[in-house]
Amino acid sequence: MSIPLGDILGAQAQPPFGVVAGAALIALALVGVNTSWRVVRNAITIAHEGGHAAAAVLTGRRLRGIRLHSDTSGLTIMKGKPTGLGMAVTLLAGYATPSLLGIGGAALLDRGHIRLLLWLTILLLVPILVMIRNFYGLLLILATGAAVFAVSWYASAPWQALFAYTGVWFLLVGGVRPVVEVQLHRRRGSGMRSDPDQLAGITRLPGGFWVFVFLLWTVGSVLAGAYLLDLLPDTALPW
C-alpha cells in the first residue's frame, strides 16, 4: 500500500470550526495540567534542542550530538567559540523554535496541507534521530515519529485533521510555558546556566531582558497562529 505523492502535496478540506477550536482546547489542557505537561513537554524539548542544533550548524559550529532526558530536559553538544554572534543565535533558537514551528504549521494548515504537515514532521525528526547520543532520546524520537507516521498512514482524514491541529496548537501554546518556567527557576537561583543567562554573559544585557524577548515572541506567535487558524478576526492583531 502506498500514498500517491499528490495526496501528500495536495490540499485537504478545511475541518469545521469546532475541530479547530476543540484542538486548541485540547492543547491548552495538555499544557496547563501538570500531569500531562510532564509527559508532552518532551515534544517541546525535541523542538528546543533541534532549534539549537540547526542554528549551530547554520552558524558554522560543529554539532557533536543531542541528548534528551527523562526529566524533559535536553542538551545540545557542540564545538565552537563560546561567545559571539553565532553562539548568541544558537542560544536564541532554543526557546524560539517551538513557536516558529507552530507558526509554520499554522500556515500549512491555513492552506489545507494537513498530510504534508504530518510527513514534514517525520522528515524533521530524521536529522535529530541521527544526532541523538543517549538511549532515552533514541526511544523518544522513535516513539514520536512512529505516532505521527501511524496517524498519517492509518487514520481517517478527520482524525488526521484533529491530530495536526492539536499538534500545531500545542507547539504554539507549549512554547510559552517553558519561558515562564525558566524565569521561575531564575528567581529561585536555579537557572544560572539557562539560555537567558548564557545570553546575558555574551551580550551584557540582563537575563531578564532575554526572558522578556522570549515571552514576547512566544505570546505573539500564539496570536499569529490564532489569526492563521481563523480563531482571531483580522482586526484583533496590531499588524
N, C-alpha and C positions, 0 to 999 in steps of 0.2 A: 504494500500500500504506500502511495506517495501523494504528497500535496503539490499540485501544479504551482509553478513559480508565480503565475498570475494571481492565484488565490492568496499568496503571501503579500505580494506587492500591491494588489488591488485594494480598494476601499470597501469597507463593510458598512451596513446600515447603522446609523446612529441609534443607540439604545434610548428608551424612553427617559424622560427627566427623572422619574423615580429611581431608575437604576443608578444614574449619576449621583443623585443626592444620597441614595442609600449607600453607595460605595464610600462617599465622603463620611457618613456617619460611622460606617464600619472602621474606616481608617482612624477616625477620632477616638473610637473606643479602644482600638489596638494600642494607640499611642498614650491615651490618657489613663488606662488601667495598668497599674504597676505589674500585675501578674503577667499579662500578655506582653507588656513592654519589655520585660526581661527576656522574652523569647524572640520577639520580632525585631528588637533592636539590633540583632545580628545582621539584618539586611542593611541597616543604616551604616553599620561598621564596615561591611563589604564595600559599599559605595564610598565611604570616607577614605578607607585605605586605598581603594582603587584610584581615587582622585589624587592622593599623594603620589602614588606610583606613576600615573600618567603625567602629572606635572613634572616629576623628577626626570622622566625620560625626555620630555619635551624641552626641558631647560638644560639638557646635557649632562645630567648626573647619572651615575652608574647604579642601576637598580639591582640589589642583591636578593631581595625576596620580600614576602609579605607573611606575617603571622597573624592569625585570628584566634582569639582565646575564648574559653567557655564563659568568662565573666563579661562577654560582649566587648572587651577592649581589643585593640589591634595594634600592630606595629609594622611600619614600612621600613625596611632596611636598605639603606643606600650609601653610596660613597661619593663624596664631593665636598666642596668648600662649605663650611657650616654657616657662612654669612653671605650677604649679597642678594641681588635681585632674584636669582634662581632659587635660592633657599626660601626667600620670602614667598614667592609664587607657589612653591611646593607646600609650604605650611598653610597658605590661604586656601589651597584647593581642597583640603580635607573637609572642613565644615561646609564649604560652598557646593561640593559635588552632589550630595543627595538632592538638594533643591534644584540644581542645574539639570540633573537627570529628570526630576519631576516636571520641570517646565518643558523639556524636550519631549517627554512622554505625553504631556497635555497637548502639545502642538500636533503630535501624530494622531492622537485620539480626536482632536478637533477636525481632522481631515478624514476620519473614519478608518485609519490604519491600525486596527486592533491586532490582527495577526502579525503584521510587520513588527509592531512593538514587542510582542512576545518573543519572536525569533531574534530580534536585535538584543533583547535581554540575555538570551542564551549566548549570543555571539560575544557580548561584552564580558561574560563570565569566563570565557576561554582563556584570555591572557592572564587573568587573575589566577585561574587554576594552575597555569604553568609556573607562576611565581610563588605559589604557596609553599611554605617551608615547615609546616607542622601538621600533625595528623588531624587535629580537630578542625583546622582551617580547611584541609582537604575534604573531610566529611561534610562540612558546612557548604562549601561551594558545590560539591556533587549533589547534595540534597536539594539545594536551591535550584540548580539547573534542572534536576530531574522533575521537580514540582512544576516549573514553568513549561518544560517540554510536555509533561503529561497533559496539562491544560491545553496547550497549543495543538496537540496531536489528537487527543481523545474527547475533549469537552465540546459540547454544542456551542453554537455562536452566542447565545445569551449568557452562558456561563463564562465563556472567554471574555465577553464584554465586562461582566461584573468583576472578574479577576483582574483584568487590565486596569479598569478604572480605580479599583481599590488599591492596586499597587502604586499607581501614579499619585493618588491622594495620600497614600502612606509616605511616599518619598517627600512630598511637599510638607505635610504636617509633621512627619517624623524628623524633618530636618531642623525644626525649631527646638524641640525638647533637649537635644544634646548641648545646644548653646546655653540654654538655661542651666542645665546640669553642670557644665564646666564652670560657670560663674559661681554657682553654689559651692563647688569644690574649691575654687579660688578663695572664696570668703572664709572657708574653714582652714585655709592654708595647706590644702592637699592637692593643689593643681599647679605647682610651680614648674612642672615640665609640660604643661598643657601647650597647645598650639598658640593661643593668645600670648602666653608668657614668653614663649620662644620668639614670637614675632616682636614682642617688646624689646627683647635683647638685641634683635637685628636692627630694628627701625628706630629705637629710642622713643617710640610712642608707647604709652602705658598699655598694659594688657587689657584693662577695662575698655580702652578705645577699640581694640580689635574685637572684643566681645560685642560691643555695640554695632560694629560693622557687620559682624556675622548675623546679629539679630535683625538688623535692617534688611539684609539680603534674604534671610530665610522667611521672614514675615512678608516681605514684598513678593517673594516667589509664590507664597500661598495665595496672595491676592491675584497675581498674574495667572496662576493656574486656575483659580476660580473663574476668572474672566474668560480664559480659553475654553473652559468646560461649561460655559454658559450658566454659571451659578451667580454671576455678578453682571448687572447691566453695564453698558458702555460708560455711563456717567458716574459709576462707582469708583473708578480709578482716576488718579490725578494726572496721568499722562495721556 
